[in-house]
């Protein structure tokens, strides 16, 4: 499994499209043709905040997560990184 470093900058892969839904969101990767379901609207808020946050931890905090919730969301982001939905930001 991909390790998610919350203290690193992450972003959606450029080929990923996000479609918000009442249950959370659908993420579609046009390169791999993979579909991921986000069943948590707060996870959607974290994913959307990644583009503007200096780190994944900052994105989590901006989405209103408490420190004790970070481990759960770190695992969810690691799954998204494993499937190339989110990627480490290089600049």
SETOR-396579 format. One record per atom (N, C-alpha, C, CB): residue in three letters; x, y, z. Coordinates in steps of 0.2 Angstrom, whole numbers, padded with zeros to 4 digits, always signed. Glycine has a CB too. Example, Ala and Ser with C-alpha at 12.3 -4.5 7.8 and 13.67 -1.06 7.14 Angstrom:
! SETOR-396579
ALA+0066-0028+0039/ALA+0062-0022+0039/ALA+0066-0016+0039/ALA+0057-0022+0045/SER+0064-0011+0035/SER+0068-0005+0036/SER+0064+0000+0039/SER+0070-0003+0029/
***
This chain:
! SETOR-396579
UNK+0004-0006+0000/UNK+0000+0000+0000/UNK+0004+0006+0000/UNK-0005+0000+0006/UNK+0002+0011-0004/UNK+0006+0018-0004/UNK+0005+0021+0003/UNK+0003+0022-0009/UNK+0011+0024+0005/UNK+0011+0027+0011/UNK+0009+0035+0010/UNK+0018+0027+0015/UNK+0004+0037+0014/UNK+0002+0044+0013/UNK+0005+0048+0018/UNK-0006+0044+0014/UNK+0010+0053+0016/UNK+0013+0057+0020/UNK+0009+0064+0021/UNK+0020+0059+0018/UNK+0005+0065+0027/UNK+0001+0070+0027/UNK+0005+0077+0027/UNK-0003+0070+0034/UNK+0011+0077+0028/UNK+0015+0083+0029/UNK+0018+0085+0022/UNK+0020+0082+0034/UNK+0016+0081+0017/UNK+0018+0083+0010/UNK+0012+0086+0006/UNK+0020+0076+0006/UNK+0014+0089+0001/UNK+0008+0092-0004/UNK+0006+0087-0009/UNK+0011+0098-0008/UNK-0001+0086-0009/UNK-0004+0081-0014/UNK-0009+0085-0018/UNK-0007+0076-0010/UNK-0011+0082-0023/UNK-0016+0085-0028/UNK-0020+0080-0031/UNK-0013+0090-0033/UNK-0025+0081-0034/UNK-0028+0076-0039/UNK-0024+0075-0045/UNK-0036+0079-0041/UNK-0024+0069-0047/UNK-0020+0068-0054/UNK-0024+0073-0059/UNK-0020+0060-0056/UNK-0020+0075-0064/UNK-0023+0080-0069/UNK-0028+0076-0073/UNK-0017+0082-0073/UNK-0028+0070-0074/UNK-0033+0066-0078/UNK-0039+0064-0074/UNK-0029+0060-0081/UNK-0040+0066-0068/UNK-0045+0064-0063/UNK-0051+0069-0063/UNK-0043+0063-0056/UNK-0057+0067-0064/UNK-0063+0071-0064/UNK-0067+0070-0058/UNK-0067+0071-0071/UNK-0069+0075-0055/UNK-0073+0074-0048/UNK-0080+0076-0050/UNK-0070+0078-0043/UNK-0085+0071-0048/UNK-0092+0073-0049/UNK-0095+0072-0042/UNK-0095+0068-0054/UNK-0097+0078-0039/UNK-0100+0078-0032/UNK-0107+0074-0033/UNK-0101+0085-0029/UNK-0109+0070-0028/UNK-0115+0067-0028/UNK-0118+0067-0020/UNK-0114+0059-0029/UNK-0124+0066-0019/UNK-0127+0067-0013/UNK-0123+0062-0008/UNK-0134+0065-0013/UNK-0121+0057-0010/UNK-0117+0052-0005/UNK-0110+0054-0004/UNK-0118+0045-0007/UNK-0107+0058-0008/UNK-0100+0060-0008/UNK-0098+0062-0015/UNK-0096+0054-0006/UNK-0095+0058-0019/UNK-0092+0060-0025/UNK-0090+0053-0029/UNK-0087+0065-0025/UNK-0090+0054-0036/UNK-0087+0049-0040/UNK-0080+0053-0043/UNK-0092+0047-0046/UNK-0075+0049-0043/UNK-0069+0051-0046/UNK-0067+0046-0052/UNK-0063+0051-0041/UNK-0066+0049-0057/UNK-0065+0045-0063/UNK-0058+0047-0066/UNK-0070+0046-0069/UNK-0053+0042-0067/UNK-0047+0043-0070/UNK-0047+0042-0077/UNK-0041+0039-0066/UNK-0046+0047-0081/UNK-0047+0046-0088/UNK-0041+0042-0091/UNK-0047+0052-0092/UNK-0035+0042-0088/UNK-0029+0038-0090/UNK-0030+0031-0089/UNK-0023+0041-0087/UNK-0032+0029-0083/UNK-0032+0022-0081/UNK-0039+0019-0081/UNK-0030+0021-0073/UNK-0044+0023-0083/UNK-0051+0022-0083/UNK-0054+0019-0077/UNK-0052+0017-0089/UNK-0051+0021-0071/UNK-0053+0018-0065/UNK-0059+0023-0062/UNK-0048+0017-0060/UNK-0063+0020-0058/UNK-0068+0024-0055/UNK-0068+0023-0048/UNK-0076+0022-0058/UNK-0068+0028-0044/UNK-0068+0028-0036/UNK-0074+0031-0033/UNK-0061+0031-0033/UNK-0077+0029-0028/UNK-0082+0032-0025/UNK-0080+0034-0018/UNK-0088+0026-0024/UNK-0081+0041-0017/UNK-0080+0044-0010/UNK-0087+0044-0007/UNK-0077+0051-0011/UNK-0087+0040-0002/UNK-0094+0039+0002/UNK-0094+0043+0008/UNK-0095+0032+0004/UNK-0090+0049+0008/UNK-0090+0053+0014/UNK-0089+0060+0011/UNK-0084+0051+0018/UNK-0093+0065+0012/UNK-0093+0071+0010/UNK-0087+0075+0013/UNK-0100+0075+0011/UNK-0085+0073+0019/UNK-0079+0076+0022/UNK-0073+0074+0018/UNK-0079+0075+0029/UNK-0073+0068+0016/UNK-0067+0066+0012/UNK-0067+0070+0005/UNK-0067+0058+0010/UNK-0073+0071+0002/UNK-0073+0075-0004/UNK-0070+0082-0002/UNK-0080+0076-0006/UNK-0072+0085+0003/UNK-0069+0092+0005/UNK-0062+0092+0006/UNK-0073+0094+0012/UNK-0059+0086+0009/UNK-0052+0086+0009/UNK-0049+0085+0002/UNK-0050+0079+0013/UNK-0051+0081-0002/UNK-0049+0080-0009/UNK-0049+0087-0013/UNK-0053+0075-0013/UNK-0054+0090-0012/UNK-0055+0097-0015/UNK-0050+0102-0012/UNK-0062+0100-0015/UNK-0049+0102-0006/UNK-0044+0106-0003/UNK-0037+0105-0004/UNK-0045+0106+0005/UNK-0035+0099-0007/UNK-0028+0097-0008/UNK-0025+0102-0013/UNK-0028+0090-0011/UNK-0028+0105-0018/UNK-0026+0109-0023/UNK-0023+0116-0020/UNK-0031+0110-0028/UNK-0026+0118-0015/UNK-0024+0124-0012/UNK-0021+0124-0005/UNK-0031+0128-0011/UNK-0020+0118-0003/UNK-0017+0117+0004/UNK-0009+0116+0003/UNK-0020+0112+0008/UNK-0005+0118+0008/UNK+0002+0117+0007/UNK+0004+0109+0009/UNK+0006+0121+0012/UNK-0001+0106+0012/UNK+0000+0099+0014/UNK-0006+0095+0015/UNK+0004+0098+0021/UNK-0006+0089+0014/UNK-0012+0085+0015/UNK-0015+0086+0022/UNK-0011+0078+0014/UNK-0011+0087+0027/UNK-0013+0088+0034/UNK-0017+0095+0034/UNK-0007+0088+0039/UNK-0014+0100+0031/UNK-0018+0106+0031/UNK-0025+0106+0027/UNK-0013+0112+0027/UNK-0025+0102+0022/UNK-0031+0101+0018/UNK-0036+0097+0023/UNK-0030+0096+0012/UNK-0034+0093+0027/UNK-0038+0089+0032/UNK-0041+0094+0037/UNK-0035+0083+0035/UNK-0037+0098+0040/UNK-0039+0103+0045/UNK-0043+0108+0042/UNK-0033+0107+0048/UNK-0042+0110+0035/UNK-0046+0115+0032/UNK-0053+0112+0031/UNK-0043+0117+0025/UNK-0054+0106+0030/UNK-0060+0102+0029/UNK-0064+0101+0036/UNK-0059+0096+0026/UNK-0061+0103+0041/UNK-0064+0103+0048/UNK-0063+0097+0052/UNK-0071+0104+0047/UNK-0058+0093+0050/UNK-0056+0087+0053/UNK-0053+0088+0060/UNK-0052+0082+0049/UNK-0054+0084+0065/UNK-0051+0085+0071/UNK-0044+0080+0071/UNK-0055+0083+0077/UNK-0040+0082+0075/UNK-0033+0078+0075/UNK-0035+0070+0076/UNK-0029+0080+0081/UNK-0039+0068+0080/UNK-0041+0061+0081/UNK-0044+0058+0075/UNK-0045+0060+0087/UNK-0046+0062+0070/UNK-0049+0059+0064/UNK-0044+0058+0058/UNK-0055+0063+0062/UNK-0038+0061+0059/UNK-0033+0061+0054/UNK-0031+0054+0051/UNK-0027+0065+0056/UNK-0030+0049+0056/UNK-0028+0043+0054/UNK-0033+0039+0049/UNK-0027+0038+0060/UNK-0039+0040+0050/UNK-0044+0037+0046/UNK-0044+0040+0039/UNK-0051+0038+0049/UNK-0043+0047+0039/UNK-0043+0050+0032/UNK-0036+0049+0029/UNK-0044+0057+0033/UNK-0031+0048+0033/UNK-0024+0047+0030/UNK-0025+0040+0026/UNK-0019+0046+0036/UNK-0028+0035+0029/UNK-0029+0028+0026/UNK-0033+0029+0019/UNK-0032+0023+0031/UNK-0038+0033+0020/UNK-0043+0034+0014/UNK-0039+0038+0008/UNK-0049+0038+0015/UNK-0035+0043+0010/UNK-0030+0046+0005/UNK-0025+0041+0002/UNK-0027+0052+0008/UNK-0022+0037+0006/UNK-0018+0032+0004/UNK-0021+0027-0001/UNK-0015+0028+0010/UNK-0027+0025+0000/UNK-0030+0021-0006/UNK-0031+0025-0012/UNK-0037+0019-0003/UNK-0033+0032-0012/UNK-0033+0036-0018/UNK-0026+0037-0021/UNK-0036+0043-0016/UNK-0021+0037-0017/UNK-0014+0038-0020/UNK-0012+0031-0023/UNK-0009+0040-0014/UNK-0014+0025-0020/UNK-0013+0019-0023/UNK-0016+0018-0030/UNK-0015+0013-0018/UNK-0022+0021-0031/UNK-0025+0020-0037/UNK-0024+0026-0042/UNK-0033+0020-0036/UNK-0019+0030-0040/UNK-0017+0036-0044/UNK-0022+0042-0045/UNK-0014+0034-0051/UNK-0027+0042-0040/UNK-0032+0047-0040/UNK-0029+0054-0038/UNK-0038+0045-0036/UNK-0024+0053-0032/UNK-0021+0059-0030/UNK-0013+0057-0031/UNK-0023+0060-0022/UNK-0010+0062-0032/UNK-0002+0061-0033/UNK+0001+0067-0029/UNK-0001+0062-0041/UNK+0008+0065-0027/UNK+0012+0070-0024/UNK+0013+0076-0028/UNK+0018+0067-0022/UNK+0012+0082-0025/UNK+0014+0088-0029/UNK+0021+0089-0029/UNK+0010+0094-0026/UNK+0024+0091-0035/UNK+0031+0092-0036/UNK+0033+0099-0035/UNK+0033+0089-0042/UNK+0029+0104-0036/UNK+0031+0111-0035/UNK+0027+0114-0030/UNK+0031+0114-0041/
***
